[in-house]
Amino acid sequence: MTTGGAPFTRRTPRVVSAVKLQRRKDREAQGAFLAEGPQAVASALSSGVVREIFATVDRIADYPGASLVADDAMAALSETVQPQGVVAVCDLLDVPLADALAKEPRLVAVVLEIRDPGNAGTILRTADAAGARTVIFAGDAVDPYNGKCVRASAGSLFHVDVVRERDWSALFSQLRAAGLQTLATSGYAARDLDDLADTGRLAGRTAWIFGSEAHGLPDAALSESDEAVRVPIYGGAESLNLAAAAAVCLYASARAQRS
Amino acid sequence: MTTGGAPFTRRTPRVVSAVKLQRRKDREAQGAFLAEGPQAVASALSSGVVREIFATVDRIADYPGASLVADDAMAALSETVQPQGVVAVCDLLDVPLADALAKEPRLVAVVLEIRDPGNAGTILRTADAAGARTVIFAGDAVDPYNGKCVRASAGSLFHVDVVRERDWSALFSQLRAAGLQTLATSGYAARDLDDLADTGRLAGRTAWIFGSEAHGLPDAALSESDEAVRVPIYGGAESLNLAAAAAVCLYASARAQRS
């Protein structure tokens, strides 16, 4: 992939093609997405999914085989205000649900119809930190390969099995068949996280289901889950924000599964 | 405060004066700040700190005594893309540290030199949810009355004692003198949260100290704390984001203090 000649510009066909990956339909068409910055590119390289790397002159030495690009090309490839000088084109990472469940994960996170890429990416990062092996984007959720989601995941997109299930009608029964209890978060649930921890139930293999901050989970998801669970609110706040609630739930499971 | 005449415009002196409260130095000069949207205004009214309410014609009926403003005035008063039609001018809420500690809070959150208003406001909201009675903005932290911090706090700014300690050199000894252990979060700490939970130490009265996502806590804060604590990372993630880590720590304390 090395280039002996002039650096690529924003008009070089390979750059033009890569820039298109900022759009979902082109990601689907090419089966690829962009990872930006040294941290994400390092995770992508470890995962063996890198097709091509574009780097500016100050970064190129760190990436053997990378294509040298001019600043205007990097500005076009990057979706951030201050580009970090390296962008990788990566294969989509999706794993079929059955393959992910065959690995018998103890902890799974499901983001159901969460549309905000920052929230979805942060939950993905938190799920990875808490030891979840699988993160499922269900229903009309944000594309996990959306640039903002990739950045919010801080590399975790490459660490876990990412599953996309646009039709989630069979999801809950598949999770149950795989031996996972399904716990759905809801601010209105009768039982709270402390109840479940006290009864030892959090020690079991668990899929946590998280809905959007604006709308919560659809009724069908709550009724299909084994249990609706509320994070207890001890003070005056009406609720927690979504990423904070997910962190509390996932870490409560992680701890219970290890004690 | 009712107005029988034409609605206020963005040039009406009281509107001009209120718009200035979007800047820190004017907040300090006037001893006031802006709370925007029905949820925040309701919390402000419950706290008895409202000086004046500006509302558009579709909202004015909900706020007896409010000043009617035209859409251009609301657009100027609001810091959001889609104004919600009501903004309140509120007294600054600061409580002196000694007064807050005299109430013997069991759980305290300290945001030390956290500059991002969204992060600080989210931690404030999470601390309130976890039952913390006091949130301390220490050192060169963001102004708690910054509009983005107020919005991220989702009303919690009005529920807890907000303390500002620009000079934090004596803060740790004052917390200790009030019977609070000081636990500082650090990704490099030798002890993790599970260790502390296992030994029962989280059940004690606690002040959690959080540093910025970019820089963590300064060395001086780590050495002055009773213990540096790391949130355990069970998977491949390098770290948690700040708000998620704070949620895990604060809820671990909340649960331990109640079991």
Interface residues (C-beta under 8 A of the other chain):
Chain A: Q39 T122 R125 T126 A127 D128 A129 A130 G131 A132 R133 A152 A154 G155 S156 F158 H159 V160 D194 A197 D198 V231 P232 I233 Y234 G235 G236 A237 E238 S239 L240 N241 A243 A244 A245 A246 A247 V248 Y251 A252 A254 R255 R258 S259
Chain B: Q39 T122 R125 T126 A127 D128 A129 A130 G131 A132 R133 A152 A154 G155 S156 F158 H159 V160 D194 A197 D198 V231 P232 I233 Y234 G235 G236 A237 E238 S239 L240 N241 A243 A244 A245 A246 A247 V248 Y251 A252 A254 R255 R258 S259
